[in-house]
Amino acid sequence: MHLVELTDTIIKKIVIDPESVSVKEFVSEDEDTVLIEVMIPNSEMPKVIGKNGNVINAIRTIVQASAHLDGNKKVNINISAY
């Protein structure tokens, strides 16, 4: 569960309105994969994605590195806007 908390903390530090962010973990078909869904307002999407996807790729790298330290799980982070 700490991967979700790590993702939540990073995303909330980037956006203007942290209360508008929702980060949840979902069950994966593969037991070695963690699926994390991030819901953010449409207006916050450019901040989280970044130019050419640089910001979200950095977030994914950090979370994947943390997962590797705790048991080599694969992490998929999906971002959706509302």
PDB file of N, CA, C and O in Angstrom:
ATOM      1  N   MET A   1       0.820  -1.206   0.000  1.00  0.00           N
ATOM      2  CA  MET A   1       0.000   0.000   0.000  1.00  0.00           C
ATOM      3  C   MET A   1       0.859   1.263   0.000  1.00  0.00           C
ATOM      4  O   MET A   1       0.367   2.335  -0.353  1.00  0.00           O
ATOM      5  N   HIS A   2       2.102   1.163   0.379  1.00  0.00           N
ATOM      6  CA  HIS A   2       2.925   2.368   0.443  1.00  0.00           C
ATOM      7  C   HIS A   2       3.188   2.967  -0.932  1.00  0.00           C
ATOM      8  O   HIS A   2       3.503   4.153  -1.028  1.00  0.00           O
ATOM      9  N   LEU A   3       3.065   2.176  -2.007  1.00  0.00           N
ATOM     10  CA  LEU A   3       3.257   2.715  -3.354  1.00  0.00           C
ATOM     11  C   LEU A   3       2.163   3.714  -3.699  1.00  0.00           C
ATOM     12  O   LEU A   3       2.421   4.720  -4.360  1.00  0.00           O
ATOM     13  N   VAL A   4       0.955   3.441  -3.255  1.00  0.00           N
ATOM     14  CA  VAL A   4      -0.163   4.360  -3.466  1.00  0.00           C
ATOM     15  C   VAL A   4       0.068   5.643  -2.678  1.00  0.00           C
ATOM     16  O   VAL A   4      -0.181   6.737  -3.184  1.00  0.00           O
ATOM     17  N   GLU A   5       0.537   5.514  -1.454  1.00  0.00           N
ATOM     18  CA  GLU A   5       0.813   6.692  -0.624  1.00  0.00           C
ATOM     19  C   GLU A   5       1.941   7.526  -1.219  1.00  0.00           C
ATOM     20  O   GLU A   5       1.879   8.755  -1.201  1.00  0.00           O
ATOM     21  N   LEU A   6       2.961   6.874  -1.741  1.00  0.00           N
ATOM     22  CA  LEU A   6       4.066   7.586  -2.383  1.00  0.00           C
ATOM     23  C   LEU A   6       3.570   8.348  -3.615  1.00  0.00           C
ATOM     24  O   LEU A   6       3.900   9.520  -3.799  1.00  0.00           O
ATOM     25  N   THR A   7       2.788   7.686  -4.444  1.00  0.00           N
ATOM     26  CA  THR A   7       2.226   8.333  -5.630  1.00  0.00           C
ATOM     27  C   THR A   7       1.342   9.502  -5.238  1.00  0.00           C
ATOM     28  O   THR A   7       1.424  10.576  -5.834  1.00  0.00           O
ATOM     29  N   ASP A   8       0.498   9.296  -4.236  1.00  0.00           N
ATOM     30  CA  ASP A   8      -0.409  10.340  -3.746  1.00  0.00           C
ATOM     31  C   ASP A   8       0.372  11.559  -3.265  1.00  0.00           C
ATOM     32  O   ASP A   8       0.017  12.691  -3.595  1.00  0.00           O
ATOM     33  N   THR A   9       1.415  11.341  -2.499  1.00  0.00           N
ATOM     34  CA  THR A   9       2.224  12.438  -1.966  1.00  0.00           C
ATOM     35  C   THR A   9       2.887  13.234  -3.087  1.00  0.00           C
ATOM     36  O   THR A   9       2.870  14.465  -3.070  1.00  0.00           O
ATOM     37  N   ILE A  10       3.463  12.545  -4.048  1.00  0.00           N
ATOM     38  CA  ILE A  10       4.147  13.240  -5.143  1.00  0.00           C
ATOM     39  C   ILE A  10       3.161  14.064  -5.966  1.00  0.00           C
ATOM     40  O   ILE A  10       3.411  15.234  -6.255  1.00  0.00           O
ATOM     41  N   ILE A  11       2.043  13.452  -6.341  1.00  0.00           N
ATOM     42  CA  ILE A  11       1.049  14.149  -7.170  1.00  0.00           C
ATOM     43  C   ILE A  11       0.492  15.363  -6.434  1.00  0.00           C
ATOM     44  O   ILE A  11       0.332  16.430  -7.027  1.00  0.00           O
ATOM     45  N   LYS A  12       0.196  15.206  -5.149  1.00  0.00           N
ATOM     46  CA  LYS A  12      -0.391  16.311  -4.383  1.00  0.00           C
ATOM     47  C   LYS A  12       0.578  17.472  -4.199  1.00  0.00           C
ATOM     48  O   LYS A  12       0.141  18.606  -4.003  1.00  0.00           O
ATOM     49  N   LYS A  13       1.867  17.221  -4.257  1.00  0.00           N
ATOM     50  CA  LYS A  13       2.859  18.305  -4.175  1.00  0.00           C
ATOM     51  C   LYS A  13       2.952  19.092  -5.478  1.00  0.00           C
ATOM     52  O   LYS A  13       3.419  20.231  -5.479  1.00  0.00           O
ATOM     53  N   ILE A  14       2.517  18.503  -6.575  1.00  0.00           N
ATOM     54  CA  ILE A  14       2.616  19.150  -7.885  1.00  0.00           C
ATOM     55  C   ILE A  14       1.411  20.033  -8.177  1.00  0.00           C
ATOM     56  O   ILE A  14       1.557  21.118  -8.740  1.00  0.00           O
ATOM     57  N   VAL A  15       0.226  19.575  -7.797  1.00  0.00           N
ATOM     58  CA  VAL A  15      -1.005  20.274  -8.177  1.00  0.00           C
ATOM     59  C   VAL A  15      -1.299  21.463  -7.262  1.00  0.00           C
ATOM     60  O   VAL A  15      -0.751  21.570  -6.165  1.00  0.00           O
ATOM     61  N   ILE A  16      -2.176  22.354  -7.737  1.00  0.00           N
ATOM     62  CA  ILE A  16      -2.569  23.522  -6.955  1.00  0.00           C
ATOM     63  C   ILE A  16      -3.556  23.146  -5.851  1.00  0.00           C
ATOM     64  O   ILE A  16      -3.449  23.634  -4.726  1.00  0.00           O
ATOM     65  N   ASP A  17      -4.528  22.267  -6.179  1.00  0.00           N
ATOM     66  CA  ASP A  17      -5.555  21.856  -5.220  1.00  0.00           C
ATOM     67  C   ASP A  17      -5.379  20.381  -4.863  1.00  0.00           C
ATOM     68  O   ASP A  17      -5.953  19.519  -5.528  1.00  0.00           O
ATOM     69  N   PRO A  18      -4.595  20.073  -3.825  1.00  0.00           N
ATOM     70  CA  PRO A  18      -4.334  18.677  -3.470  1.00  0.00           C
ATOM     71  C   PRO A  18      -5.583  17.884  -3.076  1.00  0.00           C
ATOM     72  O   PRO A  18      -5.619  16.662  -3.221  1.00  0.00           O
ATOM     73  N   GLU A  19      -6.594  18.577  -2.583  1.00  0.00           N
ATOM     74  CA  GLU A  19      -7.818  17.885  -2.162  1.00  0.00           C
ATOM     75  C   GLU A  19      -8.594  17.325  -3.356  1.00  0.00           C
ATOM     76  O   GLU A  19      -9.449  16.456  -3.183  1.00  0.00           O
ATOM     77  N   SER A  20      -8.307  17.808  -4.550  1.00  0.00           N
ATOM     78  CA  SER A  20      -9.027  17.364  -5.740  1.00  0.00           C
ATOM     79  C   SER A  20      -8.434  16.090  -6.346  1.00  0.00           C
ATOM     80  O   SER A  20      -8.967  15.564  -7.323  1.00  0.00           O
ATOM     81  N   VAL A  21      -7.355  15.601  -5.782  1.00  0.00           N
ATOM     82  CA  VAL A  21      -6.655  14.434  -6.315  1.00  0.00           C
ATOM     83  C   VAL A  21      -7.129  13.163  -5.608  1.00  0.00           C
ATOM     84  O   VAL A  21      -7.296  13.137  -4.389  1.00  0.00           O
ATOM     85  N   SER A  22      -7.341  12.120  -6.398  1.00  0.00           N
ATOM     86  CA  SER A  22      -7.713  10.814  -5.853  1.00  0.00           C
ATOM     87  C   SER A  22      -6.748   9.776  -6.410  1.00  0.00           C
ATOM     88  O   SER A  22      -6.581   9.665  -7.624  1.00  0.00           O
ATOM     89  N   VAL A  23      -6.114   9.016  -5.521  1.00  0.00           N
ATOM     90  CA  VAL A  23      -5.181   7.971  -5.928  1.00  0.00           C
ATOM     91  C   VAL A  23      -5.632   6.669  -5.284  1.00  0.00           C
ATOM     92  O   VAL A  23      -5.754   6.582  -4.062  1.00  0.00           O
ATOM     93  N   LYS A  24      -5.880   5.652  -6.118  1.00  0.00           N
ATOM     94  CA  LYS A  24      -6.385   4.369  -5.603  1.00  0.00           C
ATOM     95  C   LYS A  24      -5.653   3.218  -6.266  1.00  0.00           C
ATOM     96  O   LYS A  24      -5.168   3.323  -7.393  1.00  0.00           O
ATOM     97  N   GLU A  25      -5.588   2.116  -5.531  1.00  0.00           N
ATOM     98  CA  GLU A  25      -4.981   0.895  -6.058  1.00  0.00           C
ATOM     99  C   GLU A  25      -6.092  -0.049  -6.491  1.00  0.00           C
ATOM    100  O   GLU A  25      -7.108  -0.181  -5.809  1.00  0.00           O
ATOM    101  N   PHE A  26      -5.891  -0.705  -7.631  1.00  0.00           N
ATOM    102  CA  PHE A  26      -6.862  -1.659  -8.144  1.00  0.00           C
ATOM    103  C   PHE A  26      -6.223  -3.029  -8.282  1.00  0.00           C
ATOM    104  O   PHE A  26      -5.006  -3.153  -8.422  1.00  0.00           O
ATOM    105  N   VAL A  27      -7.063  -4.056  -8.240  1.00  0.00           N
ATOM    106  CA  VAL A  27      -6.602  -5.437  -8.354  1.00  0.00           C
ATOM    107  C   VAL A  27      -6.172  -5.700  -9.791  1.00  0.00           C
ATOM    108  O   VAL A  27      -6.848  -5.304 -10.741  1.00  0.00           O
ATOM    109  N   SER A  28      -5.062  -6.360  -9.928  1.00  0.00           N
ATOM    110  CA  SER A  28      -4.523  -6.693 -11.237  1.00  0.00           C
ATOM    111  C   SER A  28      -4.692  -8.183 -11.493  1.00  0.00           C
ATOM    112  O   SER A  28      -4.731  -8.984 -10.558  1.00  0.00           O
ATOM    113  N   GLU A  29      -4.791  -8.547 -12.770  1.00  0.00           N
ATOM    114  CA  GLU A  29      -4.855  -9.968 -13.121  1.00  0.00           C
ATOM    115  C   GLU A  29      -3.548 -10.663 -12.769  1.00  0.00           C
ATOM    116  O   GLU A  29      -3.539 -11.834 -12.391  1.00  0.00           O
ATOM    117  N   ASP A  30      -2.463  -9.944 -12.896  1.00  0.00           N
ATOM    118  CA  ASP A  30      -1.134 -10.470 -12.577  1.00  0.00           C
ATOM    119  C   ASP A  30      -0.804 -10.078 -11.136  1.00  0.00           C
ATOM    120  O   ASP A  30      -0.792  -8.894 -10.800  1.00  0.00           O
ATOM    121  N   GLU A  31      -0.539 -11.061 -10.295  1.00  0.00           N
ATOM    122  CA  GLU A  31      -0.297 -10.763  -8.882  1.00  0.00           C
ATOM    123  C   GLU A  31       1.004 -10.001  -8.628  1.00  0.00           C
ATOM    124  O   GLU A  31       1.204  -9.461  -7.540  1.00  0.00           O
ATOM    125  N   ASP A  32       1.883  -9.954  -9.622  1.00  0.00           N
ATOM    126  CA  ASP A  32       3.137  -9.213  -9.476  1.00  0.00           C
ATOM    127  C   ASP A  32       3.045  -7.788 -10.000  1.00  0.00           C
ATOM    128  O   ASP A  32       4.061  -7.104 -10.123  1.00  0.00           O
ATOM    129  N   THR A  33       1.836  -7.338 -10.309  1.00  0.00           N
ATOM    130  CA  THR A  33       1.638  -5.992 -10.839  1.00  0.00           C
ATOM    131  C   THR A  33       0.713  -5.200  -9.929  1.00  0.00           C
ATOM    132  O   THR A  33      -0.311  -5.704  -9.468  1.00  0.00           O
ATOM    133  N   VAL A  34       1.089  -3.961  -9.682  1.00  0.00           N
ATOM    134  CA  VAL A  34       0.264  -3.041  -8.906  1.00  0.00           C
ATOM    135  C   VAL A  34      -0.309  -2.012  -9.870  1.00  0.00           C
ATOM    136  O   VAL A  34       0.437  -1.346 -10.588  1.00  0.00           O
ATOM    137  N   LEU A  35      -1.630  -1.881  -9.885  1.00  0.00           N
ATOM    138  CA  LEU A  35      -2.294  -0.883 -10.735  1.00  0.00           C
ATOM    139  C   LEU A  35      -2.702   0.301  -9.873  1.00  0.00           C
ATOM    140  O   LEU A  35      -3.436   0.142  -8.898  1.00  0.00           O
ATOM    141  N   ILE A  36      -2.230   1.480 -10.232  1.00  0.00           N
ATOM    142  CA  ILE A  36      -2.562   2.697  -9.490  1.00  0.00           C
ATOM    143  C   ILE A  36      -3.288   3.642 -10.444  1.00  0.00           C
ATOM    144  O   ILE A  36      -2.785   3.966 -11.520  1.00  0.00           O
ATOM    145  N   GLU A  37      -4.466   4.075 -10.037  1.00  0.00           N
ATOM    146  CA  GLU A  37      -5.277   5.008 -10.833  1.00  0.00           C
ATOM    147  C   GLU A  37      -5.262   6.361 -10.147  1.00  0.00           C
ATOM    148  O   GLU A  37      -5.584   6.468  -8.964  1.00  0.00           O
ATOM    149  N   VAL A  38      -4.889   7.393 -10.890  1.00  0.00           N
ATOM    150  CA  VAL A  38      -4.847   8.766 -10.387  1.00  0.00           C
ATOM    151  C   VAL A  38      -5.936   9.556 -11.091  1.00  0.00           C
ATOM    152  O   VAL A  38      -5.964   9.618 -12.320  1.00  0.00           O
ATOM    153  N   MET A  39      -6.831  10.158 -10.326  1.00  0.00           N
ATOM    154  CA  MET A  39      -7.886  11.020 -10.865  1.00  0.00           C
ATOM    155  C   MET A  39      -7.567  12.455 -10.477  1.00  0.00           C
ATOM    156  O   MET A  39      -7.420  12.774  -9.297  1.00  0.00           O
ATOM    157  N   ILE A  40      -7.460  13.325 -11.494  1.00  0.00           N
ATOM    158  CA  ILE A  40      -7.165  14.734 -11.242  1.00  0.00           C
ATOM    159  C   ILE A  40      -8.083  15.600 -12.097  1.00  0.00           C
ATOM    160  O   ILE A  40      -8.605  15.140 -13.112  1.00  0.00           O
ATOM    161  N   PRO A  41      -8.281  16.849 -11.691  1.00  0.00           N
ATOM    162  CA  PRO A  41      -9.082  17.750 -12.523  1.00  0.00           C
ATOM    163  C   PRO A  41      -8.389  18.009 -13.869  1.00  0.00           C
ATOM    164  O   PRO A  41      -7.163  17.973 -13.973  1.00  0.00           O
ATOM    165  N   ASN A  42      -9.194  18.264 -14.870  1.00  0.00           N
ATOM    166  CA  ASN A  42      -8.674  18.538 -16.206  1.00  0.00           C
ATOM    167  C   ASN A  42      -7.664  19.681 -16.210  1.00  0.00           C
ATOM    168  O   ASN A  42      -6.686  19.645 -16.956  1.00  0.00           O
ATOM    169  N   SER A  43      -7.899  20.690 -15.380  1.00  0.00           N
ATOM    170  CA  SER A  43      -7.014  21.857 -15.342  1.00  0.00           C
ATOM    171  C   SER A  43      -5.626  21.533 -14.777  1.00  0.00           C
ATOM    172  O   SER A  43      -4.667  22.257 -15.045  1.00  0.00           O
ATOM    173  N   GLU A  44      -5.514  20.460 -14.005  1.00  0.00           N
ATOM    174  CA  GLU A  44      -4.236  20.071 -13.390  1.00  0.00           C
ATOM    175  C   GLU A  44      -3.418  19.120 -14.282  1.00  0.00           C
ATOM    176  O   GLU A  44      -2.246  18.866 -14.007  1.00  0.00           O
ATOM    177  N   MET A  45      -4.035  18.605 -15.336  1.00  0.00           N
ATOM    178  CA  MET A  45      -3.390  17.595 -16.178  1.00  0.00           C
ATOM    179  C   MET A  45      -2.040  18.044 -16.736  1.00  0.00           C
ATOM    180  O   MET A  45      -1.088  17.264 -16.685  1.00  0.00           O
ATOM    181  N   PRO A  46      -1.911  19.273 -17.270  1.00  0.00           N
ATOM    182  CA  PRO A  46      -0.587  19.665 -17.808  1.00  0.00           C
ATOM    183  C   PRO A  46       0.528  19.657 -16.758  1.00  0.00           C
ATOM    184  O   PRO A  46       1.676  19.355 -17.087  1.00  0.00           O
ATOM    185  N   LYS A  47       0.214  19.980 -15.518  1.00  0.00           N
ATOM    186  CA  LYS A  47       1.238  19.992 -14.463  1.00  0.00           C
ATOM    187  C   LYS A  47       1.729  18.585 -14.157  1.00  0.00           C
ATOM    188  O   LYS A  47       2.918  18.369 -13.922  1.00  0.00           O
ATOM    189  N   VAL A  48       0.808  17.633 -14.161  1.00  0.00           N
ATOM    190  CA  VAL A  48       1.158  16.259 -13.799  1.00  0.00           C
ATOM    191  C   VAL A  48       1.818  15.522 -14.964  1.00  0.00           C
ATOM    192  O   VAL A  48       2.736  14.728 -14.755  1.00  0.00           O
ATOM    193  N   ILE A  49       1.364  15.775 -16.168  1.00  0.00           N
ATOM    194  CA  ILE A  49       1.954  15.116 -17.335  1.00  0.00           C
ATOM    195  C   ILE A  49       3.305  15.735 -17.683  1.00  0.00           C
ATOM    196  O   ILE A  49       4.273  15.016 -17.930  1.00  0.00           O
ATOM    197  N   GLY A  50       3.373  17.061 -17.703  1.00  0.00           N
ATOM    198  CA  GLY A  50       4.615  17.745 -18.048  1.00  0.00           C
ATOM    199  C   GLY A  50       4.863  17.738 -19.543  1.00  0.00           C
ATOM    200  O   GLY A  50       4.174  17.050 -20.296  1.00  0.00           O
ATOM    201  N   LYS A  51       5.841  18.500 -19.959  1.00  0.00           N
ATOM    202  CA  LYS A  51       6.185  18.589 -21.381  1.00  0.00           C
ATOM    203  C   LYS A  51       6.735  17.248 -21.853  1.00  0.00           C
ATOM    204  O   LYS A  51       7.666  16.700 -21.263  1.00  0.00           O
ATOM    205  N   ASN A  52       6.152  16.735 -22.913  1.00  0.00           N
ATOM    206  CA  ASN A  52       6.531  15.430 -23.482  1.00  0.00           C
ATOM    207  C   ASN A  52       6.403  14.276 -22.482  1.00  0.00           C
ATOM    208  O   ASN A  52       7.042  13.238 -22.653  1.00  0.00           O
ATOM    209  N   GLY A  53       5.588  14.447 -21.447  1.00  0.00           N
ATOM    210  CA  GLY A  53       5.380  13.387 -20.468  1.00  0.00           C
ATOM    211  C   GLY A  53       6.511  13.225 -19.473  1.00  0.00           C
ATOM    212  O   GLY A  53       6.593  12.204 -18.789  1.00  0.00           O
ATOM    213  N   ASN A  54       7.381  14.214 -19.384  1.00  0.00           N
ATOM    214  CA  ASN A  54       8.557  14.102 -18.516  1.00  0.00           C
ATOM    215  C   ASN A  54       8.205  13.963 -17.041  1.00  0.00           C
ATOM    216  O   ASN A  54       8.839  13.184 -16.330  1.00  0.00           O
ATOM    217  N   VAL A  55       7.207  14.702 -16.570  1.00  0.00           N
ATOM    218  CA  VAL A  55       6.876  14.672 -15.142  1.00  0.00           C
ATOM    219  C   VAL A  55       6.279  13.322 -14.761  1.00  0.00           C
ATOM    220  O   VAL A  55       6.715  12.710 -13.786  1.00  0.00           O
ATOM    221  N   ILE A  56       5.284  12.848 -15.519  1.00  0.00           N
ATOM    222  CA  ILE A  56       4.672  11.567 -15.171  1.00  0.00           C
ATOM    223  C   ILE A  56       5.658  10.423 -15.330  1.00  0.00           C
ATOM    224  O   ILE A  56       5.601   9.457 -14.568  1.00  0.00           O
ATOM    225  N   ASN A  57       6.557  10.504 -16.294  1.00  0.00           N
ATOM    226  CA  ASN A  57       7.570   9.457 -16.439  1.00  0.00           C
ATOM    227  C   ASN A  57       8.528   9.445 -15.248  1.00  0.00           C
ATOM    228  O   ASN A  57       8.960   8.379 -14.808  1.00  0.00           O
ATOM    229  N   ALA A  58       8.854  10.610 -14.733  1.00  0.00           N
ATOM    230  CA  ALA A  58       9.710  10.674 -13.540  1.00  0.00           C
ATOM    231  C   ALA A  58       8.991  10.082 -12.334  1.00  0.00           C
ATOM    232  O   ALA A  58       9.590   9.359 -11.538  1.00  0.00           O
ATOM    233  N   ILE A  59       7.697  10.395 -12.202  1.00  0.00           N
ATOM    234  CA  ILE A  59       6.910   9.827 -11.093  1.00  0.00           C
ATOM    235  C   ILE A  59       6.876   8.309 -11.202  1.00  0.00           C
ATOM    236  O   ILE A  59       7.070   7.606 -10.211  1.00  0.00           O
ATOM    237  N   ARG A  60       6.632   7.810 -12.396  1.00  0.00           N
ATOM    238  CA  ARG A  60       6.592   6.353 -12.604  1.00  0.00           C
ATOM    239  C   ARG A  60       7.936   5.709 -12.261  1.00  0.00           C
ATOM    240  O   ARG A  60       7.976   4.626 -11.678  1.00  0.00           O
ATOM    241  N   THR A  61       9.032   6.373 -12.621  1.00  0.00           N
ATOM    242  CA  THR A  61      10.364   5.849 -12.319  1.00  0.00           C
ATOM    243  C   THR A  61      10.601   5.771 -10.814  1.00  0.00           C
ATOM    244  O   THR A  61      11.127   4.774 -10.319  1.00  0.00           O
ATOM    245  N   ILE A  62      10.221   6.807 -10.094  1.00  0.00           N
ATOM    246  CA  ILE A  62      10.403   6.824  -8.636  1.00  0.00           C
ATOM    247  C   ILE A  62       9.582   5.727  -7.976  1.00  0.00           C
ATOM    248  O   ILE A  62      10.089   5.002  -7.119  1.00  0.00           O
ATOM    249  N   VAL A  63       8.326   5.600  -8.365  1.00  0.00           N
ATOM    250  CA  VAL A  63       7.447   4.595  -7.760  1.00  0.00           C
ATOM    251  C   VAL A  63       7.918   3.191  -8.133  1.00  0.00           C
ATOM    252  O   VAL A  63       7.894   2.290  -7.296  1.00  0.00           O
ATOM    253  N   GLN A  64       8.344   2.998  -9.375  1.00  0.00           N
ATOM    254  CA  GLN A  64       8.843   1.682  -9.785  1.00  0.00           C
ATOM    255  C   GLN A  64      10.118   1.315  -9.024  1.00  0.00           C
ATOM    256  O   GLN A  64      10.304   0.155  -8.654  1.00  0.00           O
ATOM    257  N   ALA A  65      10.989   2.284  -8.788  1.00  0.00           N
ATOM    258  CA  ALA A  65      12.208   2.021  -8.018  1.00  0.00           C
ATOM    259  C   ALA A  65      11.863   1.617  -6.585  1.00  0.00           C
ATOM    260  O   ALA A  65      12.488   0.720  -6.018  1.00  0.00           O
ATOM    261  N   SER A  66      10.875   2.277  -6.010  1.00  0.00           N
ATOM    262  CA  SER A  66      10.439   1.923  -4.661  1.00  0.00           C
ATOM    263  C   SER A  66       9.846   0.515  -4.626  1.00  0.00           C
ATOM    264  O   SER A  66      10.079  -0.239  -3.682  1.00  0.00           O
ATOM    265  N   ALA A  67       9.086   0.169  -5.654  1.00  0.00           N
ATOM    266  CA  ALA A  67       8.501  -1.171  -5.735  1.00  0.00           C
ATOM    267  C   ALA A  67       9.592  -2.226  -5.864  1.00  0.00           C
ATOM    268  O   ALA A  67       9.497  -3.303  -5.276  1.00  0.00           O
ATOM    269  N   HIS A  68      10.612  -1.915  -6.626  1.00  0.00           N
ATOM    270  CA  HIS A  68      11.723  -2.849  -6.815  1.00  0.00           C
ATOM    271  C   HIS A  68      12.418  -3.149  -5.483  1.00  0.00           C
ATOM    272  O   HIS A  68      12.833  -4.282  -5.241  1.00  0.00           O
ATOM    273  N   LEU A  69      12.543  -2.150  -4.635  1.00  0.00           N
ATOM    274  CA  LEU A  69      13.179  -2.347  -3.329  1.00  0.00           C
ATOM    275  C   LEU A  69      12.347  -3.249  -2.419  1.00  0.00           C
ATOM    276  O   LEU A  69      12.876  -3.884  -1.507  1.00  0.00           O
ATOM    277  N   ASP A  70      11.036  -3.297  -2.679  1.00  0.00           N
ATOM    278  CA  ASP A  70      10.137  -4.054  -1.811  1.00  0.00           C
ATOM    279  C   ASP A  70       9.650  -5.368  -2.398  1.00  0.00           C
ATOM    280  O   ASP A  70       8.702  -5.947  -1.868  1.00  0.00           O
ATOM    281  N   GLY A  71      10.242  -5.851  -3.444  1.00  0.00           N
ATOM    282  CA  GLY A  71       9.825  -7.154  -3.925  1.00  0.00           C
ATOM    283  C   GLY A  71       9.626  -7.277  -5.418  1.00  0.00           C
ATOM    284  O   GLY A  71       8.935  -8.190  -5.870  1.00  0.00           O
ATOM    285  N   ASN A  72      10.206  -6.393  -6.191  1.00  0.00           N
ATOM    286  CA  ASN A  72      10.212  -6.505  -7.642  1.00  0.00           C
ATOM    287  C   ASN A  72       8.830  -6.522  -8.292  1.00  0.00           C
ATOM    288  O   ASN A  72       8.634  -7.199  -9.301  1.00  0.00           O
ATOM    289  N   LYS A  73       7.882  -5.797  -7.736  1.00  0.00           N
ATOM    290  CA  LYS A  73       6.569  -5.702  -8.368  1.00  0.00           C
ATOM    291  C   LYS A  73       6.615  -4.682  -9.492  1.00  0.00           C
ATOM    292  O   LYS A  73       7.352  -3.698  -9.428  1.00  0.00           O
ATOM    293  N   LYS A  74       5.814  -4.931 -10.525  1.00  0.00           N
ATOM    294  CA  LYS A  74       5.687  -3.981 -11.616  1.00  0.00           C
ATOM    295  C   LYS A  74       4.559  -3.018 -11.257  1.00  0.00           C
ATOM    296  O   LYS A  74       3.545  -3.427 -10.692  1.00  0.00           O
ATOM    297  N   VAL A  75       4.737  -1.743 -11.585  1.00  0.00           N
ATOM    298  CA  VAL A  75       3.748  -0.728 -11.257  1.00  0.00           C
ATOM    299  C   VAL A  75       3.238  -0.085 -12.533  1.00  0.00           C
ATOM    300  O   VAL A  75       4.019   0.344 -13.382  1.00  0.00           O
ATOM    301  N   ASN A  76       1.912  -0.023 -12.661  1.00  0.00           N
ATOM    302  CA  ASN A  76       1.269   0.710 -13.755  1.00  0.00           C
ATOM    303  C   ASN A  76       0.524   1.864 -13.145  1.00  0.00           C
ATOM    304  O   ASN A  76      -0.351   1.659 -12.305  1.00  0.00           O
ATOM    305  N   ILE A  77       0.854   3.094 -13.552  1.00  0.00           N
ATOM    306  CA  ILE A  77       0.162   4.284 -13.068  1.00  0.00           C
ATOM    307  C   ILE A  77      -0.614   4.872 -14.238  1.00  0.00           C
ATOM    308  O   ILE A  77      -0.035   5.266 -15.251  1.00  0.00           O
ATOM    309  N   ASN A  78      -1.938   4.923 -14.082  1.00  0.00           N
ATOM    310  CA  ASN A  78      -2.803   5.498 -15.107  1.00  0.00           C
ATOM    311  C   ASN A  78      -3.358   6.813 -14.562  1.00  0.00           C
ATOM    312  O   ASN A  78      -3.737   6.909 -13.395  1.00  0.00           O
ATOM    313  N   ILE A  79      -3.398   7.820 -15.431  1.00  0.00           N
ATOM    314  CA  ILE A  79      -3.912   9.132 -15.027  1.00  0.00           C
ATOM    315  C   ILE A  79      -5.175   9.411 -15.820  1.00  0.00           C
ATOM    316  O   ILE A  79      -5.200   9.271 -17.043  1.00  0.00           O
ATOM    317  N   SER A  80      -6.217   9.806 -15.114  1.00  0.00           N
ATOM    318  CA  SER A  80      -7.483  10.184 -15.740  1.00  0.00           C
ATOM    319  C   SER A  80      -7.897  11.545 -15.242  1.00  0.00           C
ATOM    320  O   SER A  80      -7.647  11.898 -14.089  1.00  0.00           O
ATOM    321  N   ALA A  81      -8.532  12.313 -16.114  1.00  0.00           N
ATOM    322  CA  ALA A  81      -9.018  13.643 -15.732  1.00  0.00           C
ATOM    323  C   ALA A  81     -10.536  13.614 -15.627  1.00  0.00           C
ATOM    324  O   ALA A  81     -11.212  12.829 -16.291  1.00  0.00           O
ATOM    325  N   TYR A  82     -11.044  14.480 -14.783  1.00  0.00           N
ATOM    326  CA  TYR A  82     -12.500  14.625 -14.678  1.00  0.00           C
ATOM    327  C   TYR A  82     -12.890  16.059 -14.822  1.00  0.00           C
ATOM    328  O   TYR A  82     -14.075  16.385 -14.762  1.00  0.00           O
TER     329      TYR A  82
END
